[in-house]
Amino acid sequence: MKTLRLLALVILAVLFLAAPAMAQDFPSGSFSLTGNGLGAALGAGLTIIGAGLGFGKIGASALESMARQPEVAGRVQTAMIVIAALLEGATFFALVICIVVAGKTTF
């Protein structure tokens, strides 16, 4: 219940603090958060949140398994690093797709 209240408070704070920024005029031809830009920004945010949760889960599971069986700590650490690198690569790919969709860069 506390977590839900905190999440609601954070969402309200973001909405109220974003209002002045959204009222700003952008010069013609510049990036604005409408259409593709808004979708790309939301996609990038969700990508970063998902990556953070994934890294946290990997770290927690690896530490728990090392604590339970210290003799396999080296193998667990190696596997953790490989999985983290794969997750990081997928995160970067998703962020590049978001940037391309926003129209800021073309490849």
Buried (B, 14 or more C-beta within 10 A) or exposed (E): EEEEEEEEEEEEEEEEEEEEEEEEEEEEEEEBBEEBBEBBBEBBEEBBEBBEEBBEEBEEEBBEBBEEEEEEBEEBBEBBEEBBEEBEEBBEEBBEBBBBBBEEEEE
